[in-house]
């Protein structure tokens, strides 16, 4: 099947399929003599696996780890569970951060008169010198320390 058919069958857009191939998350597709990509049912199965992992919020690095574990029939289920538990911890952390942001915005919105005057605590807060912490990239770095042979380069997101 061609890339459009594989996209329709897997739920992954053709653009994402090409991207996943370019970073080494999925193997490069076979090509016809004319250079068109062709996909077998095994490829669609892999794309569905990746789509489901993406739907659960796994990062590209985590998806690469899961695909590698999925393809390793000698893997320990404890390794897969560890990936899932790390991801759960990340999701819980993000949920707490989102809740804190929501509470801050609710407080600011309640403090705003919402009238014709230009005074606005929401704008004042955004313009203040106080900053919010930048997102951490430690998880990505830690993955590559644990998996130095990963096909995805941590800085550029490219195949090594």
PyMOL commands that set and color helices and strands:
alter all, ss='L'
color gray80, all
select helices_A, chain A and resi 3-10+14-22+41-55+60-71+77-111+121-127+138-146
alter helices_A, ss='H'
color red, helices_A
select strands_A, chain A and resi 30-31+37-38
alter strands_A, ss='S'
color yellow, strands_A
deselect
rebuild
show_as cartoon
